[in-house]
Amino acid sequence: MFLLGLTGSIGMGKSTTALMFADEGCAVWDADAAVHRLYDKGGKAAEAMKDVFPSAVRDGAVSRTALKTIIEKDPDALKRIEAIVHPLVGEDRAAFLKTAQSDIAVLDIPLLFETGGDAKMDAVACVIVPPDVQQTRVMERGTMTLAQFETIRAKQMPAEEKAAKSDYVITTDTVEHARAQVQSVVADIREKLRDA
């Protein structure tokens, strides 16, 4: 099975692009969705977090709002949270790969390069749009302030750097353009698999 890492900064259109890969018959795993499952009531992270950050767990689930508050008050908290969550996310990904039924598995991981996950991939595809389009998309969601967006963007590797390190770059300026590029990436990988 060919492992394609899919990455890109916030607001670049990664989730939409992941769905396009699924439309092409690829098995798709989403790191953010895995975290949501782990944080949900009964999730493994909710159990583990209860011991370290009891105020973050409400009704058996991890409250992202409470986590944000904890991280704002204690910058070292993020490292402790990641130490709990990252191994659990890795377990979730491994379980997915054991059951995936496709020649290509797309692993949608926003912080792929930042966490060194690119080393485990056969190739990496990065989604990208100009910074003004990225900002507009995020602001239109209505889920964060401009300051929060800028804080997140500052923590992520610059988009141009991610693109330069990637095997494939997908510009998500329009749905049609993005879909054509996804189809091209899938065709290229399948050709390589046939020639292998």
N, C-alpha and C positions, 0 to 999 in steps of 0.2 A: 504494500500500500504506500502510495506517494504522499508524504506529509507536506502540505503547503501552509505555511504560516501566513495569516492575513492580519495586517496591522495598519495603523494610521491613527493620527491624533483625533481628539474629540471633535465632533462635527464634520468629519471628512466624508461620511457616508458609508462607513464600514459595515454597519448592520444591514443596510439595503444591499450592499455588494455581496455580503455573505449569503443572503437569500437567492441572489442570482447564481451563485455557485451551486446551491442546492437545486435550483431549477435545471442545472446542467448535469445532475446526477451525482454530485459530490456529496460525501457525508460531511456535515458541518457541526463543529463543536464551538460553543460560544463561552468564553471565559467569564464574561459579565453575568450571563445566565446561570453559570455554575455557581458563582458567588451568591446570587439571589437564592438559589436552591439551598445552599449551605447555610444562609442566614435565616431562611424560613423556619417556622415552628417545626421542631423536631430535626432540623438540619444539624450536621456535625459541628459547624462553626458556632451555632447558637449555644450548644452544650459547652464547648471549649471556652467560649467568650464569657460565659456566665461566671467562671472561676476568676478570670483576670480583670474583666470590666463588667461587674454586675449591673451597673447603671445603664449599660448599653443594651441589656436584654429585657424586653417587655413582652409579656404574654407568651413567653417561650421563643420569641423571634428577636433577631438583632435589629435594633433601630438604627438606620443609617444616619438619621438626624442626630441621635445621641452620640454616635461615633464621631461625627463631624465636630460636635461640641468638645468631646474628649480630646481630639487631635488639636483643635485650636488652643486648648488650655495647656496641653502637654505634647510638644513636638516629638518627643521620644515614643509616644503612644503608637504612632504609625508603624514603627519597626516591630513593636510587640504584636500589633494586630496582624501585620504581614507574616510574622513568624507562625501565627496560628493558622491563617487562611491559606497561604501559598501551598503548604504540603497537602492540604485537603483538596485544593483545586487540582493539584497534580494527580491525586488519586482519582478524582472525577474524570479527568482527561484520559487516564490510563484505562479506566473502566469503559469509557466511550470507544476508545481505539480497539479494545478486545471484541466489541460487538459490531463495529462499523462494517457495513456491507457496500463498499465502493472501491474503485481503483485509486481514487483520490480522496484524502481526508483533509478538509480545510479547517485549520485551527485558528479561530478568530480571537486574537490576543492583543488588546490595545498596547500593553507595555512589553511586547515581544523582545525588542532590542534592549530596553532598559533592564530587563530581568535576565538577559543572556539566553532566552528561549530560542533565538534564531539558530543557535548551534545544533539544536535537535531537529531542525527542519531540513527537508530535501531542497526546498526553495522558499522564498518569501515574496509575497505580493503586498505592496503598500498602496493604500488609497490616498488620494491627495486632491485638494482644491486650493485656490488662492486664499490667503489669510482673511480677506474681507468677506468672502463667501462663507468660510468656516465660522467666523464670528456671527454673521447674520443667521446662519442655521441654528447655532447654539442659543442665541438670544430669542429666536422665534419659538423655541421649545417652552420658554417661560419657566424653566426649572432652576435657574440660577442667575445671580447678578453678574454684571460685567466684570466686577472685581474677582468673583469666584471663578469665572471662566478664565481670566488672565492668570490666576494662581495655578489652575490646572494646566493650562498651556505652558506655563513657565517650568513646571515639573517634568513635562514630557520632552523627549528628544525632539529638536526642531524637525518639522515635516520634511524639509529638503534633505536633511541628513538621513532620515529614515528611508526616503526615496532612493538616495544615492547608494545605500547599503542593500537595497532590495533587488531581487532578480526580475521582478515585474512591477511596473507602476501603472495604476489604474486611476485615470482622472475622472472624477465623478461629477463633472459639470452638468451633464444631463443624464437621465435614466438610459436613453438609447445608446449614448456614447459609452457609458459604463458597461452596459450589457454586451456590447460588441467587443469590448476589451476583455471582459470575463470569458466570453466564448473563445476568443483568441488564446488566452492563457490556458484554458482547459484543453483546447486542441493541441497546443504546443506540448503540454505535459503528456497528453495521451500519445502523441507521436514519439516522444522520448521513451515512454514506457514500451511501446511497440518495438522500438529499435534496440532496447536494452537486452 
